[in-house]
Amino acid sequence: MFLYTRTSQRKLKRMNTRFKKIEHELLLKLPRTYPEERKKSINEISYLPGLSESSAFIRFFNTSTAQTPKKHKNNITALNMK
């Protein structure tokens, strides 16, 4: 689906949001989905939204949640074992 930049901006403005906000929400949802399934590595997850390096994703996730994706994955695994 192709959408012109200006059209996208107007639609997002009507929805009272921005592209960056949606992008950040997506980046925060990814590690909560894939590591729980234990099928994808952090490197694979960071590649999905188009990030060139996993370190950028890890830094973003750590800043946003106060924990690394690996620690989050370990916490989920521990909770699932109980």
Kinemage of the C-alpha trace (Angstrom):
@kinemage 1
@onewidth
@group {chain A} dominant
@subgroup {mainchain}
@vectorlist {calphas} color= white
{ca met a 1} P 0.000 0.000 0.000
{ca phe a 2} L 1.439 3.324 -1.023
{ca leu a 3} L 0.574 6.518 0.821
{ca tyr a 4} L 2.012 9.927 0.171
{ca thr a 5} L 3.999 11.424 3.045
{ca arg a 6} L 1.721 14.430 3.443
{ca thr a 7} L -1.407 12.238 3.388
{ca ser a 8} L 0.114 10.054 6.091
{ca gln a 9} L 0.969 13.080 8.193
{ca arg a 10} L -2.596 14.399 7.961
{ca lys a 11} L -4.100 11.029 8.889
{ca leu a 12} L -1.773 10.642 11.850
{ca lys a 13} L -2.550 14.174 12.987
{ca arg a 14} L -6.283 13.388 12.904
{ca met a 15} L -5.539 10.333 15.041
{ca asn a 16} L -3.549 12.582 17.401
{ca thr a 17} L -0.340 10.603 16.995
{ca arg a 18} L 2.996 10.639 15.159
{ca phe a 19} L 4.941 8.082 13.153
{ca lys a 20} L 7.737 7.968 15.748
{ca lys a 21} L 5.243 7.173 18.502
{ca ile a 22} L 3.843 4.256 16.507
{ca glu a 23} L 7.359 3.086 15.685
{ca his a 24} L 8.359 3.149 19.377
{ca glu a 25} L 5.245 1.202 20.368
{ca leu a 26} L 6.092 -1.422 17.763
{ca leu a 27} L 9.691 -1.644 18.926
{ca leu a 28} L 8.497 -2.231 22.490
{ca lys a 29} L 6.011 -4.919 21.431
{ca leu a 30} L 8.486 -6.939 19.375
{ca pro a 31} L 10.683 -8.210 22.213
{ca arg a 32} L 7.589 -9.019 24.225
{ca thr a 33} L 6.336 -11.240 21.436
{ca tyr a 34} L 9.267 -13.061 19.874
{ca pro a 35} L 11.540 -13.919 22.814
{ca glu a 36} L 8.575 -15.357 24.679
{ca glu a 37} L 8.205 -17.800 21.832
{ca arg a 38} L 11.945 -18.501 22.104
{ca lys a 39} L 12.095 -18.813 18.335
{ca lys a 40} L 13.945 -15.634 17.456
{ca ser a 41} L 17.179 -14.171 18.747
{ca ile a 42} L 17.581 -10.532 19.728
{ca asn a 43} L 19.576 -10.019 16.511
{ca glu a 44} L 16.656 -11.326 14.448
{ca ile a 45} L 14.160 -9.193 16.350
{ca ser a 46} L 16.220 -6.031 15.886
{ca tyr a 47} L 16.398 -6.700 12.145
{ca leu a 48} L 12.584 -6.942 11.751
{ca pro a 49} L 11.775 -3.226 12.172
{ca gly a 50} L 14.705 -2.321 9.956
{ca leu a 51} L 17.354 -1.516 12.538
{ca ser a 52} L 20.842 -2.047 11.175
{ca glu a 53} L 22.386 -3.209 14.446
{ca ser a 54} L 21.071 -5.092 17.445
{ca ser a 55} L 22.887 -2.665 19.766
{ca ala a 56} L 20.513 0.132 18.686
{ca phe a 57} L 17.520 -2.032 19.537
{ca ile a 58} L 18.983 -3.146 22.879
{ca arg a 59} L 19.764 0.463 23.810
{ca phe a 60} L 16.232 1.595 22.856
{ca phe a 61} L 14.575 -1.253 24.779
{ca asn a 62} L 16.771 -0.721 27.839
{ca thr a 63} L 16.044 3.020 27.875
{ca ser a 64} L 12.296 2.475 27.474
{ca thr a 65} L 11.799 -0.400 29.926
{ca ala a 66} L 14.785 -0.217 32.293
{ca gln a 67} L 15.809 -3.759 31.355
{ca thr a 68} L 17.580 -5.406 28.464
{ca pro a 69} L 15.669 -7.662 26.064
{ca lys a 70} L 17.703 -10.619 27.345
{ca lys a 71} L 16.736 -9.894 30.955
{ca his a 72} L 13.114 -9.511 29.873
{ca lys a 73} L 13.290 -12.866 28.083
{ca asn a 74} L 14.810 -14.529 31.161
{ca asn a 75} L 12.088 -13.059 33.402
{ca ile a 76} L 9.350 -14.350 31.097
{ca thr a 77} L 10.973 -17.784 30.972
{ca ala a 78} L 11.194 -17.898 34.774
{ca leu a 79} L 7.526 -16.894 35.110
{ca asn a 80} L 6.474 -19.583 32.633
{ca met a 81} L 8.311 -22.255 34.619
{ca lys a 82} L 6.353 -21.518 37.795
